[in-house]
Amino acid sequence: MNADSHPIQVTAQDAAARVDQAASALHDWLSGVDRVFVLTGAGISTDSGIPDYRDADGAWKRSPPVTWQAFTADPATYRRYWARSFVGWPIFSVAEPSRSHHALAALERSGRIAALVTQNVDGLHQRAGSSEVIDLHGRLDGVICLGCGDSQPRASLQPRLRELNPDWQPHAAAIAPDGDADIDTEAVMRFVPPHCLHCGGLLKPDVVFFGENVPRARYAQALDALHASDGVLAVGTSLMVYSGFRFVRMAHERGLPVALLNRGRTRADDLGGLKLDADCGAVLSAVSG
């Protein structure tokens, strides 16, 4: 199947039939692709207990994430980010890889995956055993200083946040995407955010915020991987963020076969030769097993 063929919609109503049909279609698609470039998104980590941002139509379920501009220019946004991170990090940090992560690691071991580019920042692909991983948007388990460039593990910052806020209580809190948490506005106002111990600069998780560019070297690495592949499989992503969507678009423009596995619509539905609307973990497990 080439990139110009009409999308195949797999939408069986019965859940089991939908998985069987999608797994069969993906198996056939993979049999015609030797070196697969895999692009993953938040949909593969929801089974790990990490919420996603978008619904089945690709619309925001909640307020969009913090932007680079607000984080660096607005002290209130900076305080809010770290207050919410302080609450969300303990839950985020103990998340375990899902069936999707393990299935993709198995496909890599079988030699089917040339590269895995993830838009997620949770590091769960590596914990599941994947080695050829490009963290397009960085990793939340690292923290950098925007002043002097000092870096530290996110885990080492948690005790310091506790020391800065010994009597602070967030009251009711609900886990949110990417190590975030929804907490009371009044509690946020009482939170003392961290600054660099070396230069007093702002501390930022080592991830790409909205409004910030993917580092050039990382983009070049992903582009080289795409050029070395002969097909693209996008899993668990609506592709609404351009930094990921552009790889699918480039593959389509080069005439490479494209497969999309996601619950709901994606930005690339008109580009994919194969569109599968089914549970990612179930389908990938059936294909890799």
Phi and psi restraints in degrees (value plus and minus 20) as a CYANA .aco file:
   2 ASN   PHI    -118.9   -78.9
   2 ASN   PSI     154.4   194.4
   3 ALA   PHI     -91.1   -51.1
   3 ALA   PSI     -31.6     8.4
   4 ASP   PHI    -113.3   -73.3
   4 ASP   PSI     -24.6    15.4
   5 SER   PHI     -92.7   -52.7
   5 SER   PSI     139.7   179.7
   6 HIS   PHI     -90.7   -50.7
   6 HIS   PSI     120.6   160.6
   7 PRO   PHI     -78.7   -38.7
   7 PRO   PSI     121.6   161.6
   8 ILE   PHI    -117.9   -77.9
   8 ILE   PSI     100.2   140.2
   9 GLN   PHI    -118.1   -78.1
   9 GLN   PSI      97.3   137.3
  10 VAL   PHI    -124.7   -84.7
  10 VAL   PSI      84.7   124.7
  11 THR   PHI    -156.0  -116.0
  11 THR   PSI      16.3    56.3
  12 ALA   PHI     -75.3   -35.3
  12 ALA   PSI     120.2   160.2
  13 GLN   PHI     -94.6   -54.6
  13 GLN   PSI     -59.9   -19.9
  14 ASP   PHI     -91.3   -51.3
  14 ASP   PSI     109.7   149.7
  15 ALA   PHI     -78.8   -38.8
  15 ALA   PSI     -66.7   -26.7
  16 ALA   PHI     -85.1   -45.1
  16 ALA   PSI     -62.3   -22.3
  17 ALA   PHI     -84.9   -44.9
  17 ALA   PSI     -57.2   -17.2
  18 ARG   PHI     -82.3   -42.3
  18 ARG   PSI     -64.2   -24.2
  19 VAL   PHI     -84.8   -44.8
  19 VAL   PSI     -65.9   -25.9
  20 ASP   PHI     -80.9   -40.9
  20 ASP   PSI     -63.8   -23.8
  21 GLN   PHI     -86.0   -46.0
  21 GLN   PSI     -64.4   -24.4
  22 ALA   PHI     -86.5   -46.5
  22 ALA   PSI     -61.6   -21.6
  23 ALA   PHI     -83.4   -43.4
  23 ALA   PSI     -60.5   -20.5
  24 SER   PHI     -83.9   -43.9
  24 SER   PSI     -63.3   -23.3
  25 ALA   PHI     -85.8   -45.8
  25 ALA   PSI     -60.7   -20.7
  26 LEU   PHI     -89.5   -49.5
  26 LEU   PSI     -57.4   -17.4
  27 HIS   PHI     -79.5   -39.5
  27 HIS   PSI     -65.1   -25.1
  28 ASP   PHI     -84.2   -44.2
  28 ASP   PSI     -59.9   -19.9
  29 TRP   PHI     -84.2   -44.2
  29 TRP   PSI     -64.2   -24.2
  30 LEU   PHI     -84.9   -44.9
  30 LEU   PSI     -49.9    -9.9
  31 SER   PHI     -85.7   -45.7
  31 SER   PSI     -38.5     1.5
  32 GLY   PHI    -121.9   -81.9
  32 GLY   PSI     -14.0    26.0
  33 VAL   PHI    -146.8  -106.8
  33 VAL   PSI     103.4   143.4
  34 ASP   PHI    -106.3   -66.3
  34 ASP   PSI     -60.5   -20.5
  35 ARG   PHI    -145.4  -105.4
  35 ARG   PSI      82.7   122.7
  36 VAL   PHI    -114.8   -74.8
  36 VAL   PSI     110.5   150.5
  37 PHE   PHI    -114.0   -74.0
  37 PHE   PSI      94.0   134.0
  38 VAL   PHI    -122.6   -82.6
  38 VAL   PSI     112.0   152.0
  39 LEU   PHI    -139.5   -99.5
  39 LEU   PSI     102.9   142.9
  40 THR   PHI    -137.7   -97.7
  40 THR   PSI     138.0   178.0
  41 GLY   PHI    -157.7  -117.7
  41 GLY   PSI    -188.4  -148.4
  42 ALA   PHI     -79.7   -39.7
  42 ALA   PSI     -44.4    -4.4
  43 GLY   PHI     -82.8   -42.8
  43 GLY   PSI     -39.7     0.3
  44 ILE   PHI    -107.9   -67.9
  44 ILE   PSI     -30.0    10.0
  45 SER   PHI    -125.5   -85.5
  45 SER   PSI     -23.0    17.0
  46 THR   PHI     -85.0   -45.0
  46 THR   PSI     -53.4   -13.4
  47 ASP   PHI     -90.5   -50.5
  47 ASP   PSI     -31.8     8.2
  48 SER   PHI    -110.5   -70.5
  48 SER   PSI     -18.4    21.6
  49 GLY   PHI      71.3   111.3
  49 GLY   PSI      -9.0    31.0
  50 ILE   PHI    -123.0   -83.0
  50 ILE   PSI      93.1   133.1
  51 PRO   PHI     -84.4   -44.4
  51 PRO   PSI     136.3   176.3
  52 ASP   PHI    -121.5   -81.5
  52 ASP   PSI     152.7   192.7
  53 TYR   PHI    -113.6   -73.6
  53 TYR   PSI     -45.7    -5.7
  54 ARG   PHI    -139.0   -99.0
  54 ARG   PSI     135.9   175.9
  55 ASP   PHI    -111.6   -71.6
  55 ASP   PSI    -192.7  -152.7
  56 ALA   PHI     -85.6   -45.6
  56 ALA   PSI     -37.1     2.9
  57 ASP   PHI    -115.8   -75.8
  57 ASP   PSI     -16.7    23.3
  58 GLY   PHI      63.0   103.0
  58 GLY   PSI     -13.2    26.8
  59 ALA   PHI    -109.0   -69.0
  59 ALA   PSI     136.5   176.5
  60 TRP   PHI     -84.0   -44.0
  60 TRP   PSI     112.5   152.5
  61 LYS   PHI    -101.6   -61.6
  61 LYS   PSI     -40.3    -0.3
  62 ARG   PHI    -169.4  -129.4
  62 ARG   PSI    -197.4  -157.4
  63 SER   PHI     -81.9   -41.9
  63 SER   PSI     121.8   161.8
  64 PRO   PHI     -77.7   -37.7
  64 PRO   PSI     133.8   173.8
  65 PRO   PHI     -84.7   -44.7
  65 PRO   PSI     145.2   185.2
  66 VAL   PHI     -80.7   -40.7
  66 VAL   PSI     125.4   165.4
  67 THR   PHI    -117.1   -77.1
  67 THR   PSI     137.6   177.6
  68 TRP   PHI     -77.7   -37.7
  68 TRP   PSI     -63.6   -23.6
  69 GLN   PHI     -82.8   -42.8
  69 GLN   PSI     -65.4   -25.4
  70 ALA   PHI     -88.9   -48.9
  70 ALA   PSI     -60.9   -20.9
  71 PHE   PHI     -80.8   -40.8
  71 PHE   PSI     -61.2   -21.2
  72 THR   PHI    -107.9   -67.9
  72 THR   PSI     -40.4    -0.4
  73 ALA   PHI    -128.9   -88.9
  73 ALA   PSI     -39.1     0.9
  74 ASP   PHI    -137.0   -97.0
  74 ASP   PSI      89.2   129.2
  75 PRO   PHI     -76.7   -36.7
  75 PRO   PSI     -53.0   -13.0
  76 ALA   PHI     -86.9   -46.9
  76 ALA   PSI     -59.3   -19.3
  77 THR   PHI     -87.1   -47.1
  77 THR   PSI     -60.7   -20.7
  78 TYR   PHI     -80.2   -40.2
  78 TYR   PSI     -66.2   -26.2
  79 ARG   PHI     -83.0   -43.0
  79 ARG   PSI     -64.9   -24.9
  80 ARG   PHI     -82.1   -42.1
  80 ARG   PSI     -62.0   -22.0
  81 TYR   PHI     -78.5   -38.5
  81 TYR   PSI     -69.6   -29.6
  82 TRP   PHI     -92.9   -52.9
  82 TRP   PSI     -50.2   -10.2
  83 ALA   PHI     -83.5   -43.5
  83 ALA   PSI     -66.3   -26.3
  84 ARG   PHI     -88.6   -48.6
  84 ARG   PSI     -56.8   -16.8
  85 SER   PHI     -86.9   -46.9
  85 SER   PSI     -57.9   -17.9
  86 PHE   PHI     -77.8   -37.8
  86 PHE   PSI     -59.0   -19.0
  87 VAL   PHI     -99.1   -59.1
  87 VAL   PSI     -59.5   -19.5
  88 GLY   PHI    -100.1   -60.1
  88 GLY   PSI     -48.5    -8.5
  89 TRP   PHI     -78.1   -38.1
  89 TRP   PSI     -65.6   -25.6
  90 PRO   PHI     -77.1   -37.1
  90 PRO   PSI     -55.2   -15.2
  91 ILE   PHI     -96.8   -56.8
  91 ILE   PSI     -65.7   -25.7
  92 PHE   PHI     -79.4   -39.4
  92 PHE   PSI     -61.7   -21.7
  93 SER   PHI     -89.8   -49.8
  93 SER   PSI     -38.8     1.2
  94 VAL   PHI    -124.2   -84.2
  94 VAL   PSI     -12.7    27.3
  95 ALA   PHI     -80.6   -40.6
  95 ALA   PSI     122.6   162.6
  96 GLU   PHI    -126.4   -86.4
  96 GLU   PSI     130.5   170.5
  97 PRO   PHI     -76.7   -36.7
  97 PRO   PSI     125.0   165.0
  98 SER   PHI    -109.5   -69.5
  98 SER   PSI     158.9   198.9
  99 ARG   PHI     -78.7   -38.7
  99 ARG   PSI     -56.0   -16.0
 100 SER   PHI     -83.0   -43.0
 100 SER   PSI     -64.8   -24.8
 101 HIS   PHI     -80.5   -40.5
 101 HIS   PSI     -66.8   -26.8
 102 HIS   PHI     -86.6   -46.6
 102 HIS   PSI     -57.6   -17.6
 103 ALA   PHI     -85.8   -45.8
 103 ALA   PSI     -61.3   -21.3
 104 LEU   PHI     -87.6   -47.6
 104 LEU   PSI     -55.3   -15.3
 105 ALA   PHI     -84.0   -44.0
 105 ALA   PSI     -58.5   -18.5
 106 ALA   PHI     -86.2   -46.2
 106 ALA   PSI     -60.1   -20.1
 107 LEU   PHI     -85.0   -45.0
 107 LEU   PSI     -54.9   -14.9
 108 GLU   PHI     -85.1   -45.1
 108 GLU   PSI     -63.6   -23.6
 109 ARG   PHI     -82.4   -42.4
 109 ARG   PSI     -49.4    -9.4
 110 SER   PHI     -99.8   -59.8
 110 SER   PSI     -24.4    15.6
 111 GLY   PHI      69.0   109.0
 111 GLY   PSI     -10.3    29.7
 112 ARG   PHI    -105.4   -65.4
 112 ARG   PSI     -43.9    -3.9
 113 ILE   PHI    -123.9   -83.9
 113 ILE   PSI     103.4   143.4
 114 ALA   PHI    -103.9   -63.9
 114 ALA   PSI     -57.1   -17.1
 115 ALA   PHI    -177.7  -137.7
 115 ALA   PSI     129.8   169.8
 116 LEU   PHI    -144.9  -104.9
 116 LEU   PSI      94.6   134.6
 117 VAL   PHI    -126.4   -86.4
 117 VAL   PSI     102.6   142.6
 118 THR   PHI    -135.7   -95.7
 118 THR   PSI     120.3   160.3
 119 GLN   PHI    -107.5   -67.5
 119 GLN   PSI     -26.3    13.7
 120 ASN   PHI    -100.5   -60.5
 120 ASN   PSI     138.6   178.6
 121 VAL   PHI    -139.7   -99.7
 121 VAL   PSI       0.0    40.0
 122 ASP   PHI    -116.1   -76.1
 122 ASP   PSI     -30.5     9.5
 123 GLY   PHI      50.1    90.1
 123 GLY   PSI      -6.9    33.1
 124 LEU   PHI     -94.2   -54.2
 124 LEU   PSI     -45.5    -5.5
 125 HIS   PHI     -82.1   -42.1
 125 HIS   PSI     -65.4   -25.4
 126 GLN   PHI     -85.1   -45.1
 126 GLN   PSI     -59.1   -19.1
 127 ARG   PHI     -87.6   -47.6
 127 ARG   PSI     -44.9    -4.9
 128 ALA   PHI    -102.2   -62.2
 128 ALA   PSI     -31.5     8.5
 129 GLY   PHI      94.5   134.5
 129 GLY   PSI     -20.9    19.1
 130 SER   PHI     -92.6   -52.6
 130 SER   PSI     120.0   160.0
 131 SER   PHI    -134.4   -94.4
 131 SER   PSI     -50.8   -10.8
 132 GLU   PHI    -110.1   -70.1
 132 GLU   PSI      44.5    84.5
 133 VAL   PHI    -131.5   -91.5
 133 VAL   PSI     112.4   152.4
 134 ILE   PHI    -133.3   -93.3
 134 ILE   PSI      94.5   134.5
 135 ASP   PHI    -104.2   -64.2
 135 ASP   PSI      69.0   109.0
 136 LEU   PHI     -75.8   -35.8
 136 LEU   PSI     -61.5   -21.5
 137 HIS   PHI    -124.0   -84.0
 137 HIS   PSI      -3.9    36.1
 138 GLY   PHI      65.7   105.7
 138 GLY   PSI    -186.6  -146.6
 139 ARG   PHI    -153.4  -113.4
 139 ARG   PSI     117.7   157.7
 140 LEU   PHI     -97.6   -57.6
 140 LEU   PSI     -31.8     8.2
 141 ASP   PHI    -103.9   -63.9
 141 ASP   PSI     -10.5    29.5
 142 GLY   PHI    -145.9  -105.9
 142 GLY   PSI     133.1   173.1
 143 VAL   PHI    -151.7  -111.7
 143 VAL   PSI     116.8   156.8
 144 ILE   PHI    -144.3  -104.3
 144 ILE   PSI     133.2   173.2
 145 CYS   PHI    -113.6   -73.6
 145 CYS   PSI     109.0   149.0
 146 LEU   PHI     -97.5   -57.5
 146 LEU   PSI     -28.8    11.2
 147 GLY   PHI    -110.9   -70.9
 147 GLY   PSI     -79.0   -39.0
 148 CYS   PHI    -128.7   -88.7
 148 CYS   PSI     -27.3    12.7
 149 GLY   PHI      64.8   104.8
 149 GLY   PSI     -16.1    23.9
 150 ASP   PHI     -79.8   -39.8
 150 ASP   PSI     126.5   166.5
 151 SER   PHI    -147.8  -107.8
 151 SER   PSI     134.9   174.9
 152 GLN   PHI    -176.7  -136.7
 152 GLN   PSI     137.0   177.0
 153 PRO   PHI     -87.3   -47.3
 153 PRO   PSI     123.7   163.7
 154 ARG   PHI     -80.8   -40.8
 154 ARG   PSI     -55.1   -15.1
 155 ALA   PHI     -81.6   -41.6
 155 ALA   PSI     -53.8   -13.8
 156 SER   PHI     -93.8   -53.8
 156 SER   PSI     -39.0     1.0
 157 LEU   PHI    -100.5   -60.5
 157 LEU   PSI     -45.3    -5.3
 158 GLN   PHI     -79.0   -39.0
 158 GLN   PSI     -66.5   -26.5
 159 PRO   PHI     -82.1   -42.1
 159 PRO   PSI     -54.0   -14.0
 160 ARG   PHI     -89.1   -49.1
 160 ARG   PSI     -58.0   -18.0
 161 LEU   PHI     -81.4   -41.4
 161 LEU   PSI     -56.7   -16.7
 162 ARG   PHI     -87.9   -47.9
 162 ARG   PSI     -58.6   -18.6
 163 GLU   PHI     -86.4   -46.4
 163 GLU   PSI     -56.4   -16.4
 164 LEU   PHI     -90.9   -50.9
 164 LEU   PSI     -41.7    -1.7
 165 ASN   PHI    -153.3  -113.3
 165 ASN   PSI      41.9    81.9
 166 PRO   PHI     -84.0   -44.0
 166 PRO   PSI     -51.7   -11.7
 167 ASP   PHI    -131.0   -91.0
 167 ASP   PSI      -7.4    32.6
 168 TRP   PHI     -97.5   -57.5
 168 TRP   PSI     114.8   154.8
 169 GLN   PHI    -149.0  -109.0
 169 GLN   PSI     107.0   147.0
 170 PRO   PHI    -101.6   -61.6
 170 PRO   PSI     -28.9    11.1
 171 HIS   PHI      43.5    83.5
 171 HIS   PSI    -160.7  -120.7
 172 ALA   PHI     -87.7   -47.7
 172 ALA   PSI     117.6   157.6
 173 ALA   PHI    -163.7  -123.7
 173 ALA   PSI     127.3   167.3
 174 ALA   PHI    -150.6  -110.6
 174 ALA   PSI     115.2   155.2
 175 ILE   PHI     -83.0   -43.0
 175 ILE   PSI     121.7   161.7
 176 ALA   PHI    -151.1  -111.1
 176 ALA   PSI     154.3   194.3
 177 PRO   PHI     -80.8   -40.8
 177 PRO   PSI     132.6   172.6
 178 ASP   PHI      36.1    76.1
 178 ASP   PSI      26.8    66.8
 179 GLY   PHI      53.4    93.4
 179 GLY   PSI      -3.3    36.7
 180 ASP   PHI    -117.0   -77.0
 180 ASP   PSI     150.8   190.8
 181 ALA   PHI    -173.0  -133.0
 181 ALA   PSI     126.1   166.1
 182 ASP   PHI    -108.0   -68.0
 182 ASP   PSI      98.2   138.2
 183 ILE   PHI    -152.6  -112.6
 183 ILE   PSI     148.8   188.8
 184 ASP   PHI     -84.9   -44.9
 184 ASP   PSI     116.2   156.2
 185 THR   PHI     -80.0   -40.0
 185 THR   PSI     -59.3   -19.3
 186 GLU   PHI     -82.8   -42.8
 186 GLU   PSI     -58.2   -18.2
 187 ALA   PHI     -85.0   -45.0
 187 ALA   PSI     -60.0   -20.0
 188 VAL   PHI     -77.7   -37.7
 188 VAL   PSI     -62.0   -22.0
 189 MET   PHI     -84.4   -44.4
 189 MET   PSI     -42.4    -2.4
 190 ARG   PHI    -114.7   -74.7
 190 ARG   PSI     -20.2    19.8
 191 PHE   PHI    -103.8   -63.8
 191 PHE   PSI     119.0   159.0
 192 VAL   PHI    -120.2   -80.2
 192 VAL   PSI      92.5   132.5
 193 PRO   PHI     -98.8   -58.8
 193 PRO   PSI     140.9   180.9
 194 PRO   PHI    -106.8   -66.8
 194 PRO   PSI     136.8   176.8
 195 HIS   PHI    -156.4  -116.4
 195 HIS   PSI     143.2   183.2
 196 CYS   PHI     -82.1   -42.1
 196 CYS   PSI     113.6   153.6
 197 LEU   PHI     -92.9   -52.9
 197 LEU   PSI     -37.8     2.2
 198 HIS   PHI    -111.0   -71.0
 198 HIS   PSI     -63.1   -23.1
 199 CYS   PHI    -148.0  -108.0
 199 CYS   PSI     -25.0    15.0
 200 GLY   PHI      59.0    99.0
 200 GLY   PSI     -11.5    28.5
 201 GLY   PHI     -94.5   -54.5
 201 GLY   PSI     151.3   191.3
 202 LEU   PHI     -90.6   -50.6
 202 LEU   PSI     121.2   161.2
 203 LEU   PHI    -121.7   -81.7
 203 LEU   PSI     118.1   158.1
 204 LYS   PHI    -154.9  -114.9
 204 LYS   PSI     117.5   157.5
 205 PRO   PHI     -80.1   -40.1
 205 PRO   PSI     126.5   166.5
 206 ASP   PHI     -99.9   -59.9
 206 ASP   PSI      39.6    79.6
 207 VAL   PHI    -151.1  -111.1
 207 VAL   PSI     142.2   182.2
 208 VAL   PHI    -108.5   -68.5
 208 VAL   PSI      95.4   135.4
 209 PHE   PHI    -100.3   -60.3
 209 PHE   PSI     141.9   181.9
 210 PHE   PHI     -79.3   -39.3
 210 PHE   PSI     116.1   156.1
 211 GLY   PHI      69.5   109.5
 211 GLY   PSI     -22.0    18.0
 212 GLU   PHI    -134.0   -94.0
 212 GLU   PSI     127.6   167.6
 213 ASN   PHI    -108.2   -68.2
 213 ASN   PSI     126.2   166.2
 214 VAL   PHI     -82.7   -42.7
 214 VAL   PSI     112.9   152.9
 215 PRO   PHI     -71.4   -31.4
 215 PRO   PSI     118.2   158.2
 216 ARG   PHI     -77.4   -37.4
 216 ARG   PSI     -62.7   -22.7
 217 ALA   PHI     -83.7   -43.7
 217 ALA   PSI     -57.0   -17.0
 218 ARG   PHI     -89.8   -49.8
 218 ARG   PSI     -61.0   -21.0
 219 TYR   PHI     -82.2   -42.2
 219 TYR   PSI     -62.8   -22.8
 220 ALA   PHI     -83.5   -43.5
 220 ALA   PSI     -58.3   -18.3
 221 GLN   PHI     -82.4   -42.4
 221 GLN   PSI     -63.6   -23.6
 222 ALA   PHI     -87.2   -47.2
 222 ALA   PSI     -58.8   -18.8
 223 LEU   PHI     -85.4   -45.4
 223 LEU   PSI     -60.9   -20.9
 224 ASP   PHI     -81.3   -41.3
 224 ASP   PSI     -59.6   -19.6
 225 ALA   PHI     -85.0   -45.0
 225 ALA   PSI     -58.7   -18.7
 226 LEU   PHI     -83.5   -43.5
 226 LEU   PSI     -63.3   -23.3
 227 HIS   PHI     -85.7   -45.7
 227 HIS   PSI     -44.0    -4.0
 228 ALA   PHI    -110.1   -70.1
 228 ALA   PSI     -18.4    21.6
 229 SER   PHI    -127.5   -87.5
 229 SER   PSI     144.9   184.9
 230 ASP   PHI    -145.5  -105.5
 230 ASP   PSI      -0.3    39.7
 231 GLY   PHI    -196.4  -156.4
 231 GLY   PSI     134.0   174.0
 232 VAL   PHI    -144.5  -104.5
 232 VAL   PSI     111.1   151.1
 233 LEU   PHI    -139.2   -99.2
 233 LEU   PSI      95.5   135.5
 234 ALA   PHI    -121.5   -81.5
 234 ALA   PSI     106.6   146.6
 235 VAL   PHI    -146.8  -106.8
 235 VAL   PSI     109.2   149.2
 236 GLY   PHI      45.0    85.0
 236 GLY   PSI      12.6    52.6
 237 THR   PHI    -159.8  -119.8
 237 THR   PSI     117.0   157.0
 238 SER   PHI    -100.9   -60.9
 238 SER   PSI     -31.4     8.6
 239 LEU   PHI      40.9    80.9
 239 LEU   PSI       4.3    44.3
 240 MET   PHI     -93.0   -53.0
 240 MET   PSI     -42.3    -2.3
 241 VAL   PHI    -106.4   -66.4
 241 VAL   PSI     107.4   147.4
 242 TYR   PHI     -82.5   -42.5
 242 TYR   PSI     -54.1   -14.1
 243 SER   PHI     -78.6   -38.6
 243 SER   PSI     -48.0    -8.0
 244 GLY   PHI    -114.4   -74.4
 244 GLY   PSI     -61.5   -21.5
 245 PHE   PHI     -76.2   -36.2
 245 PHE   PSI     -55.4   -15.4
 246 ARG   PHI     -82.0   -42.0
 246 ARG   PSI     -48.4    -8.4
 247 PHE   PHI     -90.4   -50.4
 247 PHE   PSI     -57.7   -17.7
 248 VAL   PHI     -87.7   -47.7
 248 VAL   PSI     -61.7   -21.7
 249 ARG   PHI     -82.6   -42.6
 249 ARG   PSI     -63.4   -23.4
 250 MET   PHI     -84.4   -44.4
 250 MET   PSI     -58.6   -18.6
 251 ALA   PHI     -83.1   -43.1
 251 ALA   PSI     -63.0   -23.0
 252 HIS   PHI     -81.0   -41.0
 252 HIS   PSI     -63.0   -23.0
 253 GLU   PHI     -86.1   -46.1
 253 GLU   PSI     -47.8    -7.8
 254 ARG   PHI    -105.3   -65.3
 254 ARG   PSI     -24.5    15.5
 255 GLY   PHI      62.5   102.5
 255 GLY   PSI      -2.4    37.6
 256 LEU   PHI    -101.1   -61.1
 256 LEU   PSI     127.4   167.4
 257 PRO   PHI     -87.6   -47.6
 257 PRO   PSI     119.4   159.4
 258 VAL   PHI    -145.9  -105.9
 258 VAL   PSI     114.0   154.0
 259 ALA   PHI    -144.5  -104.5
 259 ALA   PSI     118.6   158.6
 260 LEU   PHI    -141.2  -101.2
 260 LEU   PSI     103.4   143.4
 261 LEU   PHI    -141.9  -101.9
 261 LEU   PSI      87.8   127.8
 262 ASN   PHI    -181.5  -141.5
 262 ASN   PSI     127.3   167.3
 263 ARG   PHI    -102.1   -62.1
 263 ARG   PSI      90.4   130.4
 264 GLY   PHI      80.2   120.2
 264 GLY   PSI    -195.7  -155.7
 265 ARG   PHI     -96.9   -56.9
 265 ARG   PSI     139.8   179.8
 266 THR   PHI    -151.1  -111.1
 266 THR   PSI     145.4   185.4
 267 ARG   PHI     -88.8   -48.8
 267 ARG   PSI     -37.7     2.3
 268 ALA   PHI    -128.4   -88.4
 268 ALA   PSI      -0.6    39.4
 269 ASP   PHI     -76.3   -36.3
 269 ASP   PSI     -52.1   -12.1
 270 ASP   PHI    -103.0   -63.0
 270 ASP   PSI     -27.2    12.8
 271 LEU   PHI    -122.6   -82.6
 271 LEU   PSI     -46.1    -6.1
 272 GLY   PHI     -95.2   -55.2
 272 GLY   PSI     113.8   153.8
 273 GLY   PHI     -93.4   -53.4
 273 GLY   PSI     -45.1    -5.1
 274 LEU   PHI    -154.0  -114.0
 274 LEU   PSI      99.2   139.2
 275 LYS   PHI    -137.4   -97.4
 275 LYS   PSI      99.1   139.1
 276 LEU   PHI    -136.8   -96.8
 276 LEU   PSI      96.6   136.6
 277 ASP   PHI    -121.3   -81.3
 277 ASP   PSI      71.0   111.0
 278 ALA   PHI    -180.0  -140.0
 278 ALA   PSI     149.1   189.1
 279 ASP   PHI     -84.4   -44.4
 279 ASP   PSI     101.9   141.9
 280 CYS   PHI     -81.9   -41.9
 280 CYS   PSI     -67.7   -27.7
 281 GLY   PHI     -82.0   -42.0
 281 GLY   PSI     -64.0   -24.0
 282 ALA   PHI     -85.1   -45.1
 282 ALA   PSI     -63.4   -23.4
 283 VAL   PHI     -88.0   -48.0
 283 VAL   PSI     -68.1   -28.1
 284 LEU   PHI     -84.6   -44.6
 284 LEU   PSI     -57.6   -17.6
 285 SER   PHI     -82.9   -42.9
 285 SER   PSI     -59.8   -19.8
 286 ALA   PHI     -87.5   -47.5
 286 ALA   PSI     -54.9   -14.9
 287 VAL   PHI     -96.8   -56.8
 287 VAL   PSI     -57.1   -17.1
 288 SER   PHI    -107.8   -67.8
 288 SER   PSI     -36.4     3.6
